[in-house]
Amino acid sequence: MQKSFKALNIKCDGCANTIKESLKSEFGEVDVDLSQEPRVVTLEIKDEEAEQNFLKKMRSLGYPLEGEELGTFTKGTLKAKSFVSCAIGKINKK
């Protein structure tokens, strides 16, 4: 089923490109709506395990979901990861 999630730290097309490329092998087509704040990521989630994998992958890229309980250090770490992910997305953009 299609599910949408509100994600933090997504700023631009570079961020969106990294997310789409990183998730497409596991989830297929991924949409990142840059017109809303926080940004909305929509994809096909088959079950609870797939949703947990999605959440882990997003955090590993530096894009936590809205409402996650994060400490100050974790927030800073994820923001730094998102800058790297964004730069990679800009470089790899087709």
N, C-alpha and C positions, 0 to 999 in steps of 0.2 A: 504494500500500500504506500502511496505517496505521503510523506510526512515533511513538515516544515519546522525548522529550528531557528531561533534567533541567536546569532553568534556575534561575539565581540571582537574587536581589533581588526576587522576587515575594513580596509580603507579604499581600495581601488581595484582596477582590473587585474593588476599583478597578483594581488591577494586572491581574487576570485579564480584566476587561472591556476594558481598553485592548488587550490582546493579541488577544482574540477579534475585536474590531471592526477592528483594524489588519490582521489576517491573513485575514479571511473572504472578501474579494473574490478573493484569489489561491488560497486553500487550502480554502475551504468551511468546514464545521463544525470548530471548534477546541475541544478540551477542556483545561481547566487544573485539575489536581487539587491543591487547597489542603490536603489532608489529609496530604501527605507533605512531607518536607524533605530535599533540595531539592525544589521543586515540579516536577510532571511535566506537560509540555505534549504533547498527542497530536493529531496531524492527519494528513491524507492527503498523502503525499509521492510524486510520480510518478516523479521521476528525480533525478540528481545536481545538475542545475541548479536544480531546485525546492528541494532541500535547502540549497544555497548561498544562495539568495534568502531562505529562512527564517532562516538563521543571521545574515545581514546585517540583516534586518528586526528580529530580536530584539535585536541589539546596538544598533541605532539607537534602540530604545525604552528601552535601559538594562538589558536582561535577557540577559546572556551565559549560555552553557551551562556546566555543570559540566565542569571539566577543561581549559577554555581557558587558555592561557598569557597572563596579563595582568600588566602592570606596575602598580606602586602608583598612578601617576597615572591610568592607564586605569581601574583599579578604582574610584577615586574619582569619575572623570567618569561612568562607567556608573551608579554608585549615585545620583548627582545626577540623571541623566536618568530613572532609574526613579522617583524621587520625583515628578518632573513628570508622567510617564506615569500614575502612580498617581492623582494629583490630577485629571488629565483624565478618567481612567476613572470616578472617583467622581462627577464633574460630569455626565458623559454617561450614567451608568447609568440604565437604564429602570425 
